[in-house]
Amino acid sequence: MTTSRRDPDGRRFSHSTYEEVDCSIACVVTRFRLKSALYLPFFAVLFRRVRRDALRVVPGLLKTVLLFENSRTFYTMSIWDNETAIADFGARVQTHVGACRWAFADIQYTSGKPAIWSVQFRLSALSNNLNWEQWDIREVISRQTGMPAESIAKGLLPRRRHESAS
């Protein structure tokens, strides 16, 4: 467990200088390793279809991206308003169900197990460099916490003790 400190305004910071927030935003990361790099373009098309449908059907999906590790391994990362939206996605987005069926047929298996895993995190702290084109997570945090968006993780980090002594 990370211990935190407070600045003079009462904001909490972890010792790594991330500003701590108390919100319900969740992130899901899923890793896939395909049997062959030839499947990658098809999977990219499936990802776009699922993303399009999810953004239409599930209002709690805030952002999702496809990330590549190498020619056969990639990740999906999605950021959600809350955990209920994740469950809603699983129940309501039919293109996701089809994509999962395809993925389990075409991913690599090692020792009889599919080379796929997924993790879920709850957002607990932010850096002050929140630049993401056409999306500002501060607005979502503001809505959830009641904090003014302009005051969230804007680089107003507390000075370290050795800095204030000079």
Residue pairs with C-beta under 8 A, 6 or more apart in sequence:
2 14
2 15
2 16
2 125
3 14
3 15
4 12
4 13
4 14
4 15
4 20
5 12
5 13
5 15
5 158
6 12
6 13
6 158
7 13
7 156
7 157
7 158
8 158
11 19
11 20
11 156
11 158
12 19
12 20
13 19
13 20
13 157
13 158
14 20
14 125
16 125
17 127
17 157
18 125
18 126
18 127
19 125
19 126
19 127
19 128
19 152
19 153
19 157
20 124
20 125
21 123
21 124
21 125
21 126
21 141
21 145
21 152
21 153
22 145
23 123
23 140
23 141
23 144
23 145
24 81
24 82
24 83
24 122
24 144
25 62
25 79
25 80
25 81
25 82
25 122
25 123
25 137
25 140
25 141
25 144
26 79
26 80
26 82
26 83
26 86
26 120
26 121
26 122
26 123
27 77
27 78
27 79
27 80
27 120
27 121
27 122
27 123
28 76
28 77
28 78
28 80
28 86
28 118
28 119
28 120
28 121
29 75
29 76
29 77
29 118
29 119
29 121
30 75
30 76
30 116
30 117
30 118
30 119
31 69
31 73
31 74
31 75
31 115
31 116
31 117
31 118
32 43
32 73
32 74
32 75
32 76
32 103
32 107
32 115
32 116
33 72
33 73
33 107
33 108
33 115
33 116
34 40
34 43
34 72
34 73
34 74
34 106
34 107
34 108
35 72
35 106
35 107
35 108
36 72
36 106
37 71
37 72
39 106
40 71
40 72
40 74
42 102
43 74
43 102
43 103
43 106
44 66
46 95
46 98
46 99
46 102
47 66
47 76
47 99
49 95
49 99
50 93
50 95
50 96
50 99
51 64
53 93
53 94
53 95
53 96
54 61
54 64
54 89
54 93
54 96
55 61
57 89
57 92
57 93
58 85
58 88
58 89
58 92
58 93
59 81
59 85
60 80
60 81
60 82
60 84
60 85
60 86
60 88
60 89
61 78
61 79
61 80
61 81
61 85
61 89
62 79
62 80
62 81
62 135
62 137
62 140
63 78
63 79
63 132
63 135
64 76
64 77
64 78
64 79
65 76
65 77
65 78
66 74
66 75
66 76
67 74
67 75
67 76
67 77
68 74
68 75
69 75
72 108
79 137
80 86
80 89
81 140
81 144
83 120
86 120
89 96
90 96
103 116
104 114
104 116
107 114
107 115
107 116
108 114
108 115
109 115
126 137
126 141
126 152
126 153
127 153
128 153
128 154
128 155
128 156
128 157
129 155
130 136
130 137
130 138
130 153
136 149
138 149
138 150
138 152
138 153
139 149
141 147
141 149
141 152
142 148
142 149
142 152
